[in-house]
Amino acid sequence: MVELLRETRLPYAKLEVLHTVLAEIKSTLENVNPHEEMSIEEAAKTLKQKSKVEVPFPPEVPPPNAKLMMKMEPPSRMNVVGSFPLKYAARTRHGYNLDMIVEMPAELFQKQDNINYRYFYKRAYYLAALAAQLRGSPLGKMLDIRFHPLRGDQKRPVLLITALPTSPSSYNFADTGATIRILPSLSMDAIQTTRLLPSRSGVRVGYLESPNYIPTADTSQELLPTPIYNALILEDMLFTAHLAYVHRVIQDCPGFADACILAKVWLSQRGYHSTHPTTRQFTSFNWAMLLAYLVQVGGGPNGARLLSRQFTPYQLFRGTLHFIGTHDFAKEPLSFVSDLPNLAEFQSHSAAVIVDPSGKLNLFQGLSQPELLHLQHEARQAVQWLDDPRCDHFFALFLTPVQDGAL
């Protein structure tokens, strides 16, 4: 495994071209053209006429009576997040993602914008305006900039940026294996997070049944919970908080980063990567947060930490696999926050629960029961192979793609 880690770790000292491109992207987006408030329909029409960029609205496009207003302002801040800045990104056969969040200004949103896709309409327009800004700049001639649904969800498009073959060498990062992703994000005070609990309703039933839907005084029959919908908004709010938490764990646990690299390779060979056609929901980020839970919080007998911070990367990797394969997620929800009063609320709306350090988001909210069972099967098999004294299963674990149609 030492050789595997050596081959899959990124040569950060040789990635100057990525830093050059990121700096230019940041500078370009800081100068995005603002505009005054107008209807989102008019804003989308104007953007298409001026920049030839069509807004990637969700399938539930804004109805004519939505009366949704939108203005444009430069991002509040931009940061690189995920595994790249924490130095546990890995070169797999699918390459790797380098994620930059672009925070949409809070003043563009109202506290009730979680209702009826309003947030997702505004998010889509903001992302399209960023795409237009990039395509209209010198970067537009050097980079391929396109929309892509995050984990296959049309409500959450992101920008994928790769180098064109004609890019000058100072901007051509094709050889690095990286795909830059631009992820819209939101500050925690833009929308009331109490509206985003798993039992709360974000979409009124009548809204999807008719484009001319008008709310009535009695909406008691329309308030069906929308836990996954709500979690998607929370995810956009918590990028930076999760980055900071994992950073603290890495400082305390020397083997954490390499354990995550091993997991990225193992997961990638089993279809858990961003380009998989079945858009599996378990990601290497979920793995990293679960490992953080096991070394910082619990998972062991009587709520003790399951894994020592002094474990080797191999021990951390195997320990996490064993936990995934044997834990009864349906009966035993996990939470970074001790004595969380509404843990049962999370449990009643998901096949598996691990509530994040904010106490607001179930990190496994989108994980279906079939996918969880498949993941647990793969984890149990991996542990058996790791513990097999008769045969070395290294190639099967890390170097062989698994062709599995179970999902």
ZAMAR-961309 format. One line per field, with one value per residue (C-alpha): x, y, z; residue number from 1. Coordinates in nm, 4 decimals. Example, Ala and Ser with C-alpha at 12.3 -4.5 7.8 and 13.67 -1.06 7.14 Angstrom:
2
xx [1.2300,1.3670]
yy [-0.4500,-0.1060]
zz [0.7800,0.7140]
lomar [1,2]
This chain:
407
xx [0.0000,0.2975,0.3528,-0.0181,-0.0144,0.2997,0.1379,-0.1987,-0.0975,-0.0907,0.2462,0.1283,0.4627,0.4236,0.0700,0.1502,-0.0648,-0.3747,-0.3056,-0.2612,-0.5946,-0.7766,-0.6427,-0.7601,-1.1039,-1.1363,-1.0307,-1.2756,-1.5716,-1.5000,-1.5789,-1.9073,-2.1499,-2.4142,-2.7664,-3.0706,-3.3649,-3.5860,-3.8096,-3.6120,-3.7792,-3.6571,-3.3124,-3.2782,-3.3987,-3.1534,-2.8633,-2.9379,-2.9618,-2.6403,-2.4197,-2.5801,-2.5984,-2.9200,-3.0037,-2.9956,-3.3233,-3.4471,-3.7045,-3.9660,-3.9117,-4.0463,-4.4200,-4.5543,-4.7016,-4.3899,-4.3184,-3.9618,-3.7255,-3.3506,-3.0598,-2.6916,-2.4005,-2.0399,-1.9730,-1.9355,-1.6303,-1.4622,-1.2641,-1.1178,-1.2773,-1.2775,-0.9805,-0.7472,-0.6607,-0.6390,-0.3991,-0.5908,-0.7048,-0.6106,-0.5315,-0.7734,-0.8503,-1.1259,-0.8954,-0.9938,-1.2082,-1.0816,-1.3759,-1.4123,-1.7172,-1.8610,-2.0796,-2.3905,-2.4575,-2.7191,-2.9028,-3.0088,-3.2290,-3.5317,-3.5839,-3.8637,-3.6722,-3.6574,-4.0209,-4.1245,-3.7794,-3.7206,-3.3686,-3.2861,-3.4176,-3.1992,-2.9020,-2.9353,-2.9502,-2.6499,-2.4451,-2.5431,-2.4296,-2.0943,-2.0658,-2.1377,-1.8711,-1.6103,-1.6991,-1.6884,-1.3415,-1.0038,-1.0495,-1.3410,-1.0996,-0.8692,-1.1063,-1.4060,-1.6804,-2.0014,-2.2899,-2.3152,-2.5731,-2.4052,-2.4485,-2.7000,-2.9423,-3.0804,-3.1645,-2.7938,-2.5957,-2.2291,-1.9690,-1.7112,-1.3936,-1.1261,-0.8407,-0.8836,-0.6112,-0.5327,-0.4754,-0.1370,0.0990,0.0604,-0.3141,-0.3188,-0.3748,-0.4884,-0.1855,-0.2722,-0.5846,-0.7938,-1.1442,-1.2230,-1.5760,-1.7476,-2.0037,-2.2524,-2.2751,-2.4857,-2.4205,-2.5905,-2.7987,-2.9467,-3.2339,-3.3684,-3.2207,-3.5178,-3.7127,-3.4733,-3.5289,-3.6095,-3.9736,-4.0390,-4.2036,-4.0250,-4.2628,-4.6389,-4.8203,-5.0372,-4.7348,-4.6272,-4.9781,-5.0602,-4.8507,-5.1368,-5.1295,-5.2346,-5.1877,-5.5039,-5.5512,-5.5593,-5.2384,-5.2430,-5.2804,-4.9898,-4.7207,-4.5506,-4.1911,-3.9145,-3.6038,-3.3750,-3.4805,-3.4077,-3.0727,-2.9557,-2.9908,-2.8103,-2.5233,-2.4715,-2.4531,-2.2025,-1.9067,-1.6759,-1.7813,-1.7129,-1.3758,-1.2756,-1.3871,-1.1929,-0.8885,-0.8936,-0.9219,-0.6219,-0.4160,-0.4985,-0.4818,-0.1641,-0.2967,-0.6305,-0.5335,-0.3720,-0.6638,-0.8953,-0.6724,-0.6987,-1.0751,-1.0949,-0.9185,-1.1304,-1.4551,-1.3646,-1.3119,-1.6606,-1.8418,-1.8460,-1.7225,-1.8796,-1.8985,-2.0735,-2.3940,-2.6019,-2.5016,-2.4435,-2.4887,-2.2172,-1.9040,-1.5474,-1.6622,-1.9137,-1.6313,-1.4076,-1.6805,-1.7614,-1.3929,-1.3794,-1.6724,-1.5021,-1.1764,-1.3286,-1.6690,-1.7852,-1.8851,-1.7256,-1.8610,-2.0593,-2.0218,-1.6418,-1.4314,-1.3937,-1.0616,-0.7465,-0.6049,-0.2663,-0.3759,-0.1937,-0.3743,-0.4304,-0.5853,-0.8119,-0.9159,-0.9899,-1.1651,-1.3983,-1.4755,-1.5559,-1.7850,-1.9716,-2.0158,-2.1414,-2.3199,-2.7002,-2.7630,-3.1421,-3.1456,-2.8424,-2.8278,-2.5025,-2.4521,-2.1484,-2.3597,-2.4173,-2.7737,-2.9204,-3.2870,-3.4316,-3.2219,-3.5392,-3.6678,-3.3654,-3.4010,-3.7632,-3.6745,-3.3679,-3.2274,-2.9092,-2.8253,-2.5056,-2.5846,-2.3013,-2.1194,-2.3676,-2.6526,-2.8538,-2.7659,-2.7870,-2.4781,-2.6391,-2.9764,-2.9632,-2.8411,-3.1123,-3.1633,-3.0480,-2.7325,-2.6582,-2.6953,-2.4706,-2.2075,-2.2193,-2.1768,-1.8694,-1.7264,-1.7694,-1.6048,-1.3149,-1.2534,-1.2568,-0.9964,-0.7799,-0.7851,-0.7277,-0.3867,-0.3946,-0.4078,-0.3094,-0.6218,-0.4488,-0.5332,-0.8976,-0.9304,-0.7586,-0.6752,-0.9698,-1.2904,-1.6004,-1.8685,-2.1845,-2.5369,-2.6929,-2.7701]
yy [0.0000,0.2290,0.2190,0.2786,0.5870,0.7127,0.6749,0.8280,1.1222,1.4480,1.6151,1.9443,2.1153,2.0588,2.1933,2.5619,2.5681,2.4866,2.7739,3.0055,2.9009,2.9223,3.2728,3.3820,3.2274,3.4052,3.7388,3.6990,3.6110,3.8960,4.1280,3.9670,4.2224,4.3236,4.4209,4.5597,4.3476,4.2083,3.9065,3.5869,3.5154,3.8480,3.7995,3.4554,3.5881,3.8787,3.6516,3.4205,3.7105,3.8773,3.5798,3.2807,3.1057,2.9277,2.9026,2.5363,2.5550,2.2396,2.0330,2.2177,2.5453,2.8672,2.8931,3.2135,3.3355,3.2706,3.6461,3.5639,3.8598,3.8316,4.0712,4.0037,4.0880,3.9605,3.6638,3.7317,3.5064,3.2207,2.9345,2.6052,2.3296,1.9524,1.7193,1.9326,2.2059,1.9434,1.7365,1.4124,1.4345,1.1223,1.0449,0.7677,0.6326,0.8953,1.1831,1.4035,1.7069,2.0413,2.2231,2.5986,2.7349,3.0677,3.2156,3.3902,3.7153,3.6739,3.9859,3.8005,3.5730,3.5984,3.3902,3.1917,3.1119,2.7474,2.7163,2.5827,2.5676,2.9415,2.8832,2.6432,2.8854,3.1641,2.9313,2.8197,3.1774,3.2823,2.9901,3.0747,3.4344,3.3030,3.0794,3.3765,3.5815,3.3086,3.2304,3.5984,3.6431,3.5329,3.2105,3.1235,3.0648,2.8430,2.6344,2.4109,2.5400,2.3398,2.2662,1.9321,1.8050,1.7421,1.3717,1.3565,1.6045,1.8557,2.0929,2.1401,2.2114,2.3016,2.4208,2.1724,2.3318,2.1457,2.2639,2.2781,2.1165,2.4618,2.6164,2.7856,2.5917,2.8396,2.7553,2.3974,2.1742,1.8659,1.6647,1.7173,1.4999,1.7663,1.8823,2.2168,2.2385,2.5675,2.5070,2.7793,2.8146,3.0084,3.1728,3.0254,3.3383,3.3635,3.1201,3.0168,2.6749,2.5757,2.5635,2.2945,2.0259,1.6861,1.6968,2.0381,2.0845,2.2799,2.2083,2.2498,1.9660,2.1947,2.3788,2.0811,1.9835,2.3104,2.6013,2.8304,2.7082,2.9656,2.8752,2.8500,2.9365,2.5673,2.3995,2.1224,1.8574,1.9992,1.9996,1.6724,1.6460,1.7080,1.5835,1.5357,1.8684,2.0441,1.8693,1.9893,2.3512,2.2803,2.1161,2.4411,2.6247,2.3983,2.3578,2.5821,2.4466,2.0903,2.1889,2.3467,2.0403,1.7932,2.0211,1.9996,1.6208,1.5979,1.7985,1.5444,1.2260,1.1843,0.8852,1.0447,1.1890,0.8701,0.6605,0.8818,0.8385,0.4600,0.4979,0.7193,0.4555,0.1725,0.3671,0.4783,0.1203,0.0378,0.3114,0.5712,0.8645,1.1764,1.0433,0.7145,0.6816,0.5630,0.8742,0.6921,0.9203,0.7934,0.9981,1.0175,1.3205,1.0988,0.8560,1.1319,1.2577,0.9055,0.8433,1.1775,1.0616,0.7330,0.8982,1.2035,1.1103,0.7501,0.4304,0.2086,0.0337,0.2605,0.5518,0.5583,0.6501,0.3423,0.4290,0.5705,0.8917,0.7168,0.4348,0.3873,0.4712,0.0985,0.0533,0.3553,0.2329,-0.1195,0.0019,0.2242,-0.0560,-0.2903,-0.0313,0.0303,-0.3422,-0.4278,-0.1216,-0.1264,0.2208,0.1779,0.1162,0.3145,0.6678,0.8598,1.2222,1.4434,1.6384,1.4536,1.4274,1.5855,1.6410,1.5786,1.2761,1.0685,1.3226,1.2597,0.8842,0.8783,1.0319,0.8380,0.4876,0.5943,0.8877,1.0658,1.4204,1.6616,1.8819,2.1663,1.9430,2.0468,1.8098,1.4332,1.3607,1.0362,1.1907,1.0993,0.7445,0.4957,0.1597,-0.0372,0.1714,0.1348,-0.2432,-0.2562,-0.0425,-0.2628,-0.5741,-0.4241,-0.3198,-0.6669,-0.8278,-0.5836,-0.6677,-1.0394,-0.9828,-0.7659,-1.0335,-1.3299,-1.4844,-1.7239,-1.4764,-1.1181,-0.9397,-0.6065,-0.5957,-0.6863,-0.4191,-0.1243,-0.1867,-0.3786,-0.1984,-0.3690,-0.4206,-0.4396,-0.3673,-0.3871,-0.0163]
zz [0.0000,0.0402,-0.3349,-0.4024,-0.1824,-0.3517,-0.6943,-0.6050,-0.3853,-0.5778,-0.6463,-0.4966,-0.5537,-0.9289,-0.9657,-1.0162,-1.3294,-1.1231,-0.8866,-1.1863,-1.3351,-1.0004,-0.9393,-1.2845,-1.2317,-0.8976,-1.0459,-1.3346,-1.1132,-0.8726,-1.1632,-1.2646,-1.4039,-1.1462,-1.2444,-1.0699,-0.9640,-1.2387,-1.2823,-1.3107,-1.6454,-1.7826,-1.6309,-1.7925,-2.1283,-2.1184,-2.0245,-2.3163,-2.5613,-2.4457,-2.3642,-2.5387,-2.2006,-2.1101,-1.7411,-1.6260,-1.4363,-1.2607,-1.4519,-1.2437,-1.4315,-1.2752,-1.3480,-1.5064,-1.1775,-0.9691,-0.9390,-0.8486,-0.8597,-0.9111,-0.9101,-0.9622,-0.7359,-0.7252,-0.4959,-0.1244,-0.1158,-0.2987,-0.1491,-0.2600,-0.0511,-0.0308,-0.0383,-0.2515,0.0037,0.2792,0.0669,0.0491,-0.3116,-0.5076,-0.8689,-0.9621,-1.3081,-1.3241,-1.2341,-0.9426,-0.8682,-0.7466,-0.5902,-0.5594,-0.3794,-0.4883,-0.2171,-0.3435,-0.1515,0.1207,0.0025,-0.3130,-0.1031,0.1219,0.4336,0.2663,-0.0521,0.0494,-0.0627,-0.4058,-0.5680,-0.5290,-0.3986,-0.6812,-0.9466,-0.8088,-0.7728,-1.1352,-1.2598,-1.0516,-1.1827,-1.5408,-1.4874,-1.3610,-1.6679,-1.8938,-1.7160,-1.7612,-2.1217,-2.2125,-2.0621,-2.2058,-2.0060,-2.2323,-2.5200,-2.3130,-2.1034,-2.1612,-1.9301,-1.9046,-1.6702,-1.4924,-1.2388,-0.9044,-0.8196,-1.1042,-0.9423,-1.1935,-0.9070,-0.8319,-1.1466,-1.1096,-1.3572,-1.4800,-1.6129,-1.8074,-2.0281,-2.4055,-2.6191,-2.7578,-2.4148,-2.3696,-2.1450,-1.8584,-1.8424,-1.9708,-1.6690,-1.8637,-1.7516,-1.3847,-1.4170,-1.2447,-1.3219,-1.1613,-1.0264,-0.9427,-0.6672,-0.5672,-0.1904,0.0567,0.3923,0.6973,0.7551,0.4043,0.4713,0.8102,0.8805,1.0988,0.7723,0.6505,0.9123,0.7567,0.8674,0.7113,0.3738,0.1029,-0.1854,-0.1721,-0.3465,-0.5587,-0.6922,-0.9004,-1.0044,-1.1765,-1.3104,-1.2046,-0.8462,-0.5876,-0.2186,-0.0124,0.3502,0.4422,0.3276,0.5881,0.3174,0.1222,0.3888,0.3053,0.4348,0.1799,0.3645,0.0625,-0.0913,0.2389,0.2803,-0.0621,0.0494,0.3758,0.1891,-0.0024,0.3304,0.5040,0.2668,0.4684,0.8084,0.6974,0.5509,0.8827,1.0794,0.8646,0.8812,1.2615,1.2462,1.0133,1.2614,1.5348,1.3272,1.1164,0.9211,0.8279,0.4879,0.3578,0.4852,0.2798,-0.0261,0.0074,0.0372,-0.2722,-0.4815,-0.3393,-0.3875,-0.7384,-0.8550,-0.7259,-0.9111,-0.6342,-0.8381,-0.9871,-1.3450,-1.2632,-1.4725,-1.1754,-0.9766,-0.6515,-0.3548,-0.1212,-0.1850,-0.0618,0.1396,0.3210,0.3895,0.5276,0.7603,0.8801,0.9517,1.1343,1.3469,1.4317,1.5444,1.7132,1.8496,1.8806,1.7083,1.9733,2.2844,2.5179,2.2785,2.2927,1.9915,1.7747,1.6115,1.7672,1.6242,1.6257,1.3967,1.0675,0.7412,0.6840,1.0299,0.9795,0.6341,0.7524,1.0672,0.8677,0.6225,0.9118,1.0693,0.7430,0.6874,1.0359,1.1746,1.1851,1.0479,1.0633,1.4384,1.5502,1.4088,1.4496,1.5453,1.5907,1.8416,2.1680,2.2993,1.9860,2.0828,1.7353,1.6356,1.5990,1.3469,1.1271,1.1745,1.0595,0.7229,0.6094,0.5653,0.7445,0.9700,1.0612,1.1716,1.0977,1.3552,1.2999,1.4165,1.1105,0.8237,0.7868,0.5792,0.4547,0.3684,-0.0014,0.0570,-0.0417,0.1259,-0.1840,-0.2147,0.1563,0.1368,-0.1688,0.0028,0.3120,0.0975,-0.0706,0.2674,0.4193,0.1179,0.1382,0.5049,0.4234,0.1525,0.3764,0.6477,0.4155,0.5050,0.2088,-0.0775,-0.1583,-0.2858,-0.3471,-0.7183,-0.6582,-0.3898,-0.5511,-0.9162,-1.0616,-1.1678,-1.0307,-1.2926,-1.0866,-1.2021,-0.8583,-0.8535]
lomar [1,2,3,4,5,6,7,8,9,10,11,12,13,14,15,16,17,18,19,20,21,22,23,24,25,26,27,28,29,30,31,32,33,34,35,36,37,38,39,40,41,42,43,44,45,46,47,48,49,50,51,52,53,54,55,56,57,58,59,60,61,62,63,64,65,66,67,68,69,70,71,72,73,74,75,76,77,78,79,80,81,82,83,84,85,86,87,88,89,90,91,92,93,94,95,96,97,98,99,100,101,102,103,104,105,106,107,108,109,110,111,112,113,114,115,116,117,118,119,120,121,122,123,124,125,126,127,128,129,130,131,132,133,134,135,136,137,138,139,140,141,142,143,144,145,146,147,148,149,150,151,152,153,154,155,156,157,158,159,160,161,162,163,164,165,166,167,168,169,170,171,172,173,174,175,176,177,178,179,180,181,182,183,184,185,186,187,188,189,190,191,192,193,194,195,196,197,198,199,200,201,202,203,204,205,206,207,208,209,210,211,212,213,214,215,216,217,218,219,220,221,222,223,224,225,226,227,228,229,230,231,232,233,234,235,236,237,238,239,240,241,242,243,244,245,246,247,248,249,250,251,252,253,254,255,256,257,258,259,260,261,262,263,264,265,266,267,268,269,270,271,272,273,274,275,276,277,278,279,280,281,282,283,284,285,286,287,288,289,290,291,292,293,294,295,296,297,298,299,300,301,302,303,304,305,306,307,308,309,310,311,312,313,314,315,316,317,318,319,320,321,322,323,324,325,326,327,328,329,330,331,332,333,334,335,336,337,338,339,340,341,342,343,344,345,346,347,348,349,350,351,352,353,354,355,356,357,358,359,360,361,362,363,364,365,366,367,368,369,370,371,372,373,374,375,376,377,378,379,380,381,382,383,384,385,386,387,388,389,390,391,392,393,394,395,396,397,398,399,400,401,402,403,404,405,406,407]
